[in-house]
Amino acid sequence: MRIDKFLKVSRLIKRRTVAKDVSDQGRVWINGREAKPSSTVKPGDELTIGFGQKNVTVRVERIAETVRKDEAGEMYTLLREEPRSSQE
């Protein structure tokens, strides 16, 4: 599944266009490598997403085309949340 679609379906980011923009800006990494919106994500991958003042790292648990809102959190496991460095 494309990273921009995963971020939207898992509700880590509310809109796919925003997920695409965040990826285009170089604020999403898959297993330590910068991701483009079309990058493929699979179970077991570690994603790091740069939000405003923090970086959030999650592990992909499963992939699904659609999920109910209450099940979206089961698609990933939060590994860590840390402040962004000023160099990023």
C-alpha positions in Angstrom: 0.0 0.0 0.0 1.2 3.5 -0.7 2.5 5.4 2.3 0.1 8.4 1.7 -2.9 6.1 1.7 -1.7 4.1 4.8 -1.3 7.4 6.7 -4.9 8.3 5.8 -6.5 4.9 6.4 -4.7 4.5 9.7 -5.8 8.0 10.7 -2.3 9.1 11.6 -3.0 12.0 9.2 -6.6 13.0 8.4 -6.4 13.6 4.7 -4.5 11.9 1.9 -3.6 15.2 0.3 -2.0 16.3 3.6 -0.2 12.9 3.9 1.1 13.4 0.3 2.3 16.9 1.1 4.1 15.8 4.3 5.9 13.0 2.3 6.8 15.5 -0.4 8.4 17.7 2.2 10.7 14.9 3.4 9.0 14.5 6.8 8.2 10.7 6.4 10.8 7.9 6.7 10.3 4.2 6.2 12.9 2.1 8.0 15.2 5.1 8.2 14.9 6.1 4.5 13.1 9.1 3.3 9.7 8.2 1.7 7.9 9.6 -1.3 4.1 9.5 -1.4 4.2 6.5 -3.7 6.6 4.5 -1.4 5.2 1.1 -0.5 4.6 0.2 3.1 4.2 -3.4 4.5 3.7 -5.0 7.9 6.8 -4.8 10.1 8.0 -1.5 8.6 8.9 1.4 11.0 7.6 4.7 10.0 8.8 8.0 11.4 6.6 11.0 10.8 7.6 14.6 11.5 4.7 16.6 12.9 5.1 20.2 14.0 7.3 20.0 17.1 7.7 16.2 17.4 8.6 13.0 15.6 6.4 10.0 15.9 7.7 6.5 15.2 5.3 3.6 14.6 5.5 0.0 13.5 3.1 -1.1 10.8 1.1 -4.1 12.1 -1.3 -4.7 9.3 -2.5 -3.3 6.0 -6.2 -2.8 5.1 -7.8 -0.8 2.3 -10.6 0.4 4.6 -11.1 0.2 8.4 -13.6 1.5 10.9 -12.5 4.5 13.0 -12.3 2.4 16.2 -10.1 -0.2 14.4 -7.6 2.2 12.8 -5.3 2.2 15.8 -4.8 -1.5 15.4 -3.0 -0.9 12.1 0.1 0.3 13.9 1.9 0.3 17.2 3.3 3.5 18.7 7.0 3.0 19.4 8.2 6.5 20.4 7.3 10.1 20.4 10.1 12.6 20.7 10.7 16.4 20.1 12.0 17.3 16.7 15.6 18.6 16.5 16.0 22.1 15.1 18.2 20.7 12.3 15.3 18.9 10.6 
